[in-house]
Amino acid sequence: MKSTTINSFSFQRVLQLCKRYVAIKRSMILIGFAVVITLIGAVTIWIFNFFPEGQRSLDGLFTIAFSLFHYAGYAFSSTIFNELNEKGFAPQFFTLPAKTSEKILSACLISYVCYTIVGILFLYIFALIIGMDISSTFTMKNFSDLMIYTMLQSIFIFGAVFFKANNFLSTLVSIFVFMITFTLVYMGLRFYVPGFETWLSGSLSVLTSSLFANVASGLIYTLMVSGIFIWFTFIRLKNRQIA
């Protein structure tokens, strides 16, 4: 392949890389899908068989399915670049006739976009099967959860490139440590900076003063955080390829 072709971005190469990811991850995708379906099916059967109709919580059942969809997505994204950590496959991955941006874009399309579309479609069908009111699944809470899921997905994709072993657990622990650090910093500012809590509440009230402002600010924040971590992923992958 000519270098002039490699130097220009190609959606055709992105498509070929997507097919390659699916081919490599086929067994894991099928096994993961079967495990998630089995878990959701087992919980559904248990609730419908052992709980009277008046005590069944369809919202709670849907929340369990939604949570499994989240965590399965994080696990999948954290393994999307497993080739980098295998001596037999890493050289092949690095010498693929494709740009770093194409490799990352194709990985995001498979692990986030395609997975999310399939997952939402499955959750929609699942809601129909259990007789849940479909309109209740499209709420601001679920929309907010989806934005958080999007940001976390970008973090787990970064973790797939950054860490060289146990990517999912390493990323999970890093998020946990960050949350503890952030909480401690917040508590310190709250107790030692006069007026900090009032200022923060006022700032948040401005951002969420209306439904449009709430959605717009949430989308902007989601895109900003996700974009930053995708950029970090690009830099890390490029550095590993050079090294």
KANORWO-V37861 format. One record per residue. PHI is phi in degrees with one decimal (* if undefined). PSI is psi in degrees with one decimal (none if undefined). NEAR is the number of other C-alpha atoms within 8 Angstrom. Layout:
PHI | PSI | NEAR
PHI | PSI | NEAR
//
This chain:
* | 135.5 | 5
-70.8 | 147.7 | 5
-64.9 | -30.0 | 6
-64.5 | -32.3 | 6
-70.9 | -41.9 | 8
-64.8 | -34.5 | 11
-73.4 | -12.7 | 7
-107.9 | 141.1 | 6
-68.1 | 137.8 | 8
-132.9 | 119.4 | 7
-70.0 | -24.5 | 7
-65.1 | -41.8 | 6
-67.1 | -36.8 | 9
-60.5 | -43.1 | 12
-63.3 | -42.2 | 9
-64.8 | -38.5 | 8
-66.2 | -37.9 | 11
-60.1 | -45.7 | 12
-61.7 | -37.6 | 8
-65.9 | -44.7 | 8
-58.9 | -44.4 | 11
-63.7 | -41.7 | 9
-63.4 | -41.7 | 7
-71.6 | -37.2 | 7
-96.1 | 8.2 | 8
-55.8 | -49.7 | 8
-62.0 | -44.4 | 7
-64.4 | -39.3 | 7
-63.8 | -45.4 | 8
-66.1 | -42.7 | 8
-66.2 | -43.9 | 8
-62.1 | -43.3 | 9
-62.7 | -42.1 | 8
-63.7 | -40.3 | 8
-64.8 | -45.7 | 8
-63.4 | -45.2 | 11
-60.5 | -42.7 | 8
-63.4 | -44.5 | 8
-63.3 | -45.8 | 8
-64.8 | -41.4 | 10
-63.0 | -41.6 | 8
-65.0 | -44.0 | 8
-64.9 | -40.7 | 9
-63.1 | -46.9 | 9
-62.7 | -40.7 | 8
-63.0 | -44.9 | 9
-67.1 | -43.4 | 9
-73.5 | -23.3 | 10
-91.9 | -31.1 | 7
-111.3 | -3.0 | 6
-116.9 | 132.3 | 9
-61.1 | 157.3 | 8
-57.1 | -36.1 | 6
-73.8 | -16.2 | 4
-104.5 | 0.2 | 6
-77.3 | 134.2 | 9
-108.9 | 99.1 | 6
-67.1 | -34.8 | 8
-63.2 | -41.0 | 7
-65.7 | -38.9 | 7
-64.9 | -41.9 | 10
-66.0 | -36.1 | 10
-63.4 | -39.2 | 8
-62.8 | -45.6 | 9
-63.4 | -39.7 | 10
-64.8 | -39.6 | 9
-67.2 | -42.1 | 8
-62.2 | -38.3 | 9
-60.6 | -41.4 | 10
-61.7 | -57.0 | 9
-68.4 | -33.4 | 8
-65.0 | -36.7 | 10
-65.9 | -41.3 | 13
-63.9 | -43.2 | 12
-63.4 | -40.1 | 9
-65.3 | -46.5 | 9
-63.5 | -35.4 | 13
-71.1 | -12.7 | 14
-109.6 | 4.5 | 10
-65.7 | -26.5 | 11
-111.9 | 32.8 | 9
-60.0 | -23.6 | 8
-57.6 | -31.6 | 8
-62.6 | -25.7 | 11
-100.9 | 9.0 | 9
-116.4 | 120.3 | 8
-59.0 | -32.6 | 7
-75.8 | -21.6 | 6
-111.8 | -23.8 | 9
-57.1 | -48.2 | 11
-60.0 | -37.2 | 8
-64.4 | -40.9 | 8
-65.4 | -44.2 | 9
-68.8 | -28.1 | 7
-93.9 | 7.6 | 6
-60.9 | 138.0 | 6
-74.2 | 68.8 | 6
-153.0 | 152.4 | 8
-76.2 | 157.9 | 9
-59.9 | -40.3 | 9
-63.4 | -35.0 | 7
-69.2 | -38.4 | 14
-64.3 | -42.5 | 11
-70.2 | -43.4 | 10
-61.0 | -44.6 | 9
-65.2 | -38.1 | 12
-64.0 | -41.6 | 12
-66.2 | -38.7 | 10
-62.7 | -39.9 | 10
-78.4 | -51.2 | 12
-78.5 | -24.3 | 13
-112.7 | -61.4 | 13
-64.2 | -57.9 | 9
-63.6 | -44.1 | 9
-61.5 | -43.1 | 10
-65.6 | -42.6 | 10
-62.0 | -47.5 | 8
-63.1 | -41.9 | 8
-64.0 | -44.1 | 9
-65.4 | -39.8 | 8
-62.1 | -43.0 | 8
-63.3 | -44.8 | 8
-62.5 | -36.4 | 11
-64.1 | -46.4 | 9
-64.4 | -39.7 | 8
-62.0 | -41.7 | 8
-62.6 | -38.0 | 12
-65.8 | -41.6 | 10
-63.9 | -42.5 | 7
-83.7 | 0.1 | 7
77.9 | 28.9 | 6
-84.4 | 147.2 | 10
-66.6 | 114.9 | 8
-61.8 | -35.5 | 9
-62.3 | -26.6 | 6
-76.2 | -13.5 | 7
-82.3 | -19.8 | 7
-101.6 | 72.5 | 8
-113.8 | 167.1 | 8
-63.6 | -32.8 | 6
-65.0 | -45.3 | 6
-66.3 | -34.3 | 9
-66.4 | -41.8 | 9
-64.4 | -41.4 | 9
-61.6 | -37.0 | 8
-67.8 | -35.5 | 8
-68.2 | -41.2 | 11
-63.1 | -41.4 | 9
-59.8 | -39.9 | 9
-63.4 | -45.1 | 11
-64.0 | -43.7 | 12
-66.2 | -34.1 | 10
-59.7 | -44.0 | 12
-63.6 | -34.0 | 12
-69.3 | -41.6 | 12
-70.6 | -31.9 | 13
-66.0 | -40.2 | 14
-62.8 | -42.6 | 13
-62.6 | -30.5 | 13
-64.1 | -27.8 | 16
-95.6 | -36.2 | 12
-71.8 | -46.8 | 9
-87.4 | 151.6 | 10
-107.0 | 0.7 | 9
-161.7 | 149.2 | 6
48.3 | 52.6 | 7
-57.7 | -44.5 | 12
-64.1 | -51.2 | 13
-66.1 | -39.2 | 7
-63.4 | -42.3 | 11
-67.0 | -40.8 | 12
-62.0 | -44.6 | 8
-64.6 | -40.4 | 8
-62.2 | -41.7 | 8
-63.7 | -41.8 | 8
-62.2 | -45.0 | 8
-62.9 | -41.6 | 8
-62.4 | -42.2 | 8
-63.8 | -39.9 | 8
-64.8 | -44.7 | 8
-61.8 | -44.9 | 8
-61.6 | -41.6 | 8
-63.5 | -42.6 | 8
-64.8 | -40.7 | 8
-64.2 | -44.0 | 8
-60.7 | -45.9 | 8
-62.5 | -38.6 | 8
-64.1 | -45.4 | 9
-64.1 | -38.3 | 9
-64.6 | -40.4 | 10
-89.4 | -25.8 | 7
-111.5 | -8.7 | 6
-112.9 | 109.0 | 8
-62.0 | 133.1 | 7
80.4 | 3.2 | 6
-64.4 | -45.2 | 9
-65.3 | -38.8 | 8
-64.9 | -42.6 | 7
-63.0 | -42.3 | 8
-66.1 | -42.7 | 8
-63.0 | -40.5 | 8
-65.1 | -40.0 | 8
-66.2 | -42.1 | 8
-68.3 | -35.6 | 8
-66.5 | -31.7 | 8
-68.2 | -41.5 | 7
-68.6 | -30.3 | 10
-112.5 | 31.2 | 10
-68.4 | -22.7 | 8
-145.1 | 167.6 | 7
-62.1 | -41.8 | 7
-64.0 | -44.1 | 6
-64.6 | -37.6 | 10
-63.9 | -47.3 | 11
-66.8 | -45.2 | 8
-62.8 | -45.7 | 8
-65.5 | -37.6 | 10
-64.7 | -42.9 | 10
-65.6 | -43.2 | 9
-62.6 | -44.8 | 8
-64.4 | -41.8 | 8
-62.5 | -47.2 | 12
-64.3 | -37.8 | 9
-66.4 | -50.3 | 8
-65.2 | -44.9 | 9
-63.0 | -41.9 | 13
-62.9 | -39.0 | 9
-62.3 | -45.1 | 8
-72.7 | -31.8 | 11
-66.9 | -36.7 | 12
-66.0 | -41.8 | 8
-60.5 | -39.4 | 9
-62.1 | -42.6 | 13
-60.8 | -46.3 | 11
-64.4 | -45.2 | 8
-63.8 | -44.1 | 10
-64.9 | -39.5 | 11
-65.6 | -42.0 | 9
-65.1 | -40.0 | 8
-66.9 | -34.5 | 7
-69.4 | -38.2 | 7
-68.2 | -42.0 | 5
-65.8 | none | 4
//
